[in-house]
């Protein structure tokens, strides 16, 4: 769970027909082969603390329509940020936290409904109620190390079961806790933006949100080659994956940290201990849902490698890449993903049933 962008850096995007070419901190960059008589249209905007880049691959005659759809998709993300951000005092989420509950918009209710369900399936490794911990560690400020008493008081207010939802009236009761949607809002916004693109007639597109991407691909379109970066060196590629569609989300602790008294404090918090997760690993999750990929990449990082891989084995529809550095090498644990290649410093650990062969 995090206060802002879940330990991710900025996406650096360039144009490539059919797929965005982007580098995600602890994440990925992708490319595909251009199609005849097609045009790639790109729009970018600073949203949710990072650079969002949206690229549509359309017939050359449809570039104006695609540009309008991309702008509308980014407008949708901006509107959701104004509702979900803990960084905007007037946001709907901040007002809900201050009031302790109340009637909310359909969008906020939907993301909270999803957050509660994902908290349940991960046993609380993902938890949208970590705001008391975010404040205790001052993760939106200069950072601090809370006293044992302060940490205990904050932990007592954390727990997804505190959140009660009344679907009939769109009412939310927080029961003394507060919400931080930093571990799910970006994925939810990606899903909503993709819906806007589809409604605008765009079938093949990529959305790059700085640590998470979503691919919309027509059938029989060649897959994208996506390089996932070294967990501690964002500019160094580690493992190349083949993706056709869905959302790939990467979480790690190596980038967005605060230095307090000689101690590095990461932004991914363990709801059970109340402290930042202490790992140099990263975990990437591929799912058909951006919302699910976002929350689960956070949850699996909190779980740690063994629990995360066991979770992936128990949920065979889930695709997972765990990267763990050791000195100058990286161990890569792959579950249900197509691996096209890797750097010489990477050792692959792949169970027999994982889909690592290139597509026929």
C-alpha positions in Angstrom: 0.0 0.0 0.0 1.3 3.4 -0.8 0.7 7.1 -0.6 1.3 8.1 -4.1 2.6 6.0 -7.0 3.5 2.7 -5.3 7.3 3.0 -5.5 7.4 3.8 -9.3 9.2 6.3 -11.3 8.1 8.2 -14.4 7.2 6.5 -17.7 9.3 7.7 -20.6 7.4 7.1 -23.8 8.1 7.2 -27.5 6.0 6.4 -30.5 5.6 2.9 -32.0 2.8 1.9 -34.3 0.5 -0.6 -32.5 2.1 -0.4 -29.1 3.7 2.2 -26.8 7.4 2.1 -26.4 7.7 3.0 -22.7 10.1 2.4 -19.8 8.4 1.7 -16.4 10.4 2.0 -13.2 10.9 -1.6 -12.1 8.5 -2.1 -15.0 8.5 -2.5 -18.8 9.0 -1.0 -22.2 7.3 -2.4 -25.3 7.4 -2.3 -29.1 5.6 -3.9 -32.0 5.9 -4.1 -35.8 4.1 -1.3 -37.7 1.2 -2.2 -40.0 0.7 -0.8 -43.5 -1.7 2.1 -43.9 -1.9 2.6 -40.1 -1.1 5.6 -38.0 -0.1 5.9 -34.4 -1.7 8.8 -32.5 -0.3 9.8 -29.1 -1.4 12.1 -26.3 0.4 12.6 -23.0 -0.5 14.4 -19.7 0.8 14.6 -16.2 -1.7 12.8 -14.0 -1.7 11.0 -10.7 1.9 12.0 -10.0 3.3 10.6 -13.2 3.3 11.0 -17.0 0.4 9.2 -18.7 0.9 8.4 -22.4 -1.9 7.1 -24.5 -1.3 5.8 -28.0 -3.9 4.5 -30.5 -3.1 2.5 -33.6 -5.7 3.3 -36.2 -6.2 3.6 -40.0 -4.7 6.8 -41.2 -8.1 8.2 -42.1 -9.2 7.9 -38.4 -6.5 10.0 -36.7 -8.7 12.9 -35.7 -11.3 10.6 -34.2 -8.6 8.7 -32.3 -7.0 12.0 -31.0 -10.4 13.0 -29.6 -10.9 9.6 -28.0 -7.4 9.8 -26.4 -8.1 13.3 -25.1 -11.4 12.1 -23.6 -9.7 9.1 -22.0 -7.1 11.4 -20.3 -9.9 13.8 -19.2 -11.5 10.8 -17.5 -8.3 10.0 -15.6 -8.0 13.7 -14.6 -11.6 13.6 -13.3 -10.9 10.4 -11.3 -7.8 11.9 -9.8 -9.8 14.9 -8.6 -12.1 12.4 -6.8 -9.5 9.8 -5.5 -6.4 11.8 -4.6 -5.2 12.1 -1.0 -2.9 15.0 -2.3 -5.9 17.2 -3.2 -7.5 18.5 0.0 -10.8 19.2 -1.8 -11.0 15.7 -3.4 -14.0 13.5 -2.7 -11.8 11.0 -1.0 -10.3 13.6 1.4 -13.8 14.9 2.2 -15.0 11.4 2.9 -12.0 10.7 5.2 -12.7 14.0 7.1 -16.4 13.2 7.5 -15.9 9.5 8.4 -18.4 8.4 5.8 -21.3 9.5 3.7 -22.9 9.2 0.3 -20.3 9.0 -2.5 -20.2 9.2 -6.3 -20.6 6.1 -8.4 -16.9 6.1 -9.3 -15.7 6.3 -5.7 -18.2 3.6 -4.6 -17.1 1.3 -7.4 -13.4 1.6 -6.6 -14.1 1.0 -2.9 -16.2 -2.0 -3.7 -13.3 -3.4 -5.8 -10.8 -2.5 -3.1 -12.7 -4.3 -0.4 -13.0 -7.5 -2.6 -9.3 -7.5 -3.4 -8.4 -6.9 0.2 -10.5 -10.0 1.1 -8.9 -12.2 -1.5 -5.3 -11.2 -0.5 -6.0 -11.7 3.2 -5.4 -8.0 3.8 -2.0 -7.8 2.1 -3.7 -5.2 0.0 -5.7 -2.8 2.2 -7.2 0.5 1.2 -7.4 1.7 4.9 -3.6 2.3 5.3 -4.1 6.1 5.4 -3.4 6.2 9.2 -0.1 4.5 8.6 0.7 6.9 5.7 0.2 9.8 8.0 2.1 8.2 10.9 5.2 7.8 8.6 4.5 11.2 7.0 4.9 9.7 3.5 3.5 12.7 1.8 5.9 15.0 3.6 9.5 14.7 4.6 9.0 11.3 6.3 9.5 10.4 10.0 9.9 7.3 12.1 6.9 7.0 14.4 7.2 6.0 18.0 6.0 2.6 19.1 2.9 4.3 20.6 2.2 6.2 17.4 2.6 3.2 15.3 0.4 1.1 17.5 -2.4 3.8 17.5 -2.2 4.0 13.7 -2.3 0.2 13.3 -5.4 0.0 15.5 -7.3 2.0 12.9 -6.2 -0.1 9.9 -8.4 -2.9 8.5 -10.5 -3.2 5.4 -13.4 -4.7 7.3 -13.9 -1.3 8.9 -15.3 -0.1 5.6 -19.0 -0.7 5.2 -20.7 -0.2 1.9 -24.5 0.3 1.3 -24.9 -0.4 -2.4 -28.6 0.6 -2.5 -27.8 4.2 -1.3 -24.1 4.5 -2.3 -23.2 5.1 1.3 -19.8 4.4 2.9 -19.1 4.1 6.6 -15.4 4.2 7.6 -15.8 3.2 11.3 -12.8 5.2 12.5 -10.4 4.4 9.7 -9.3 6.5 6.7 -8.7 5.6 3.1 -5.6 5.7 0.8 -6.3 4.5 -2.7 -2.7 4.8 -4.0 -2.6 1.0 -4.5 -5.6 0.8 -6.8 -6.7 4.1 -8.2 -4.3 4.1 -11.1 -5.5 0.7 -12.3 -9.1 1.7 -11.9 -8.4 4.8 -13.9 -6.7 2.7 -16.6 -9.8 0.5 -16.9 -12.1 3.6 -17.2 -9.8 5.2 -19.8 -9.8 2.0 -21.8 -13.6 2.0 -21.7 -13.6 5.6 -23.1 -11.3 4.5 -26.0 -13.5 1.6 -26.9 -16.6 3.8 -26.8 -14.7 6.2 -29.2 -14.1 3.4 -31.7 -10.4 2.7 -30.8 -9.7 -1.0 -30.7 -5.9 -1.1 -30.6 -4.1 1.1 -28.1 -1.8 1.3 -25.2 -2.0 3.3 -22.0 1.2 3.9 -20.1 0.8 5.2 -16.6 4.3 5.2 -15.2 4.6 1.7 -13.6 1.5 0.3 -15.1 0.4 -0.2 -18.7 -2.7 -1.4 -20.3 -2.8 -2.9 -23.8 -5.9 -3.1 -26.0 -5.2 -5.4 -28.9 -7.4 -6.6 -31.7 -7.3 -10.3 -32.4 -4.5 -11.6 -34.6 -2.4 -8.5 -33.9 1.2 -9.4 -33.2 2.1 -9.4 -29.5 4.2 -6.7 -27.9 7.7 -7.4 -26.6 7.8 -5.9 -23.1 11.0 -5.5 -21.2 10.7 -5.5 -17.4 13.4 -3.4 -15.8 15.9 -4.4 -13.2 14.2 -3.9 -9.8 16.9 -1.4 -8.6 18.0 0.1 -11.9 15.1 1.4 -13.9 17.1 1.9 -17.1 18.5 -1.6 -17.2 16.2 -4.2 -18.9 16.0 -7.6 -17.2 13.3 -9.9 -18.6 11.4 -9.6 -21.9 7.7 -10.7 -21.9 5.3 -11.2 -24.8 1.9 -9.6 -24.2 -1.1 -9.4 -26.4 -3.5 -7.5 -24.1 -4.4 -6.8 -20.5 -2.7 -4.7 -17.9 0.8 -5.1 -16.5 1.5 -3.5 -13.1 4.9 -3.4 -11.4 5.5 -2.6 -7.7 8.8 -2.1 -6.0 10.4 -0.2 -3.1 13.7 0.9 -4.7 12.7 4.3 -6.2 10.3 6.4 -4.1 12.0 6.4 -0.7 12.5 9.0 1.9 15.7 9.3 4.0 15.0 9.8 7.7 17.9 9.6 10.2 20.0 7.5 7.8 17.1 5.1 7.2 15.4 4.7 3.8 11.6 4.6 4.1 9.7 3.1 1.1 6.2 4.0 0.2 4.8 0.4 0.2 3.4 -0.3 3.6 2.6 -3.7 5.1 -0.9 -3.3 6.7 -0.1 -6.1 9.2 3.1 -4.7 10.7 2.4 -1.1 10.0 5.9 -0.6 8.6 7.3 -0.1 5.1 8.1 -3.3 3.2 11.8 -4.0 3.4 12.8 -5.5 0.0 14.7 -4.7 -3.1 12.6 -7.0 -5.2 9.9 -6.0 -7.6 6.8 -7.9 -8.7 4.9 -7.5 -12.0 1.3 -8.8 -12.3 -0.5 -9.2 -15.6 -4.3 -9.3 -15.5 -7.2 -8.5 -17.8 -8.2 -5.9 -15.3 -6.1 -2.8 -14.5 -7.8 -2.5 -11.2 -6.9 -6.1 -10.2 -3.3 -5.9 -11.6 -2.7 -2.7 -9.6 -3.9 -4.0 -6.3 -2.4 -7.4 -6.7 1.1 -6.2 -7.5 1.1 -4.2 -4.3 -0.3 -7.2 -2.3 2.2 -9.6 -3.7 5.1 -7.3 -2.8 3.7 -7.1 0.7 3.4 -10.9 0.9 7.0 -11.6 0.1 8.3 -14.0 -2.5 7.2 -17.3 -1.1 3.7 -16.3 -0.3 3.4 -14.3 -3.6 4.4 -17.3 -5.7 2.1 -19.6 -3.7 -0.7 -17.1 -4.3 0.1 -17.1 -8.0 0.0 -20.9 -8.1 -3.4 -20.9 -6.3 -4.8 -18.4 -8.8 -3.8 -19.9 -12.2 -5.4 -17.0 -14.2 -2.8 -14.7 -12.6 0.5 -14.0 -14.4 3.4 -13.0 -12.2 7.0 -12.0 -12.5 9.1 -11.7 -9.3 12.5 -10.1 -9.7 14.9 -10.4 -6.8 18.5 -8.9 -7.0 21.4 -10.7 -5.4 24.7 -8.8 -5.8 25.2 -8.4 -9.5 22.6 -11.0 -10.5 18.8 -11.1 -10.5 16.6 -14.2 -9.8 13.4 -14.1 -11.9 10.5 -16.2 -10.8 7.9 -16.6 -13.6 4.3 -17.8 -13.3 2.1 -18.1 -16.4 3.9 -15.6 -18.6 5.5 -15.9 -22.0 9.2 -15.1 -21.7 10.9 -14.1 -24.9 14.4 -13.4 -23.4 16.4 -12.0 -20.6 19.6 -10.2 -19.8 22.8 -12.3 -19.1 22.6 -11.3 -15.4 19.2 -12.9 -14.9 18.5 -16.5 -13.8 15.1 -17.8 -14.7 13.1 -19.9 -12.2 10.2 -21.3 -14.2 7.8 -24.1 -13.1 7.0 -26.7 -15.8 3.4 -25.5 -16.3 4.3 -21.8 -16.9 3.8 -20.6 -20.5 7.3 -19.6 -21.4 7.4 -20.7 -25.0 7.0 -18.2 -27.8 3.5 -18.3 -29.4 3.2 -20.5 -32.5 
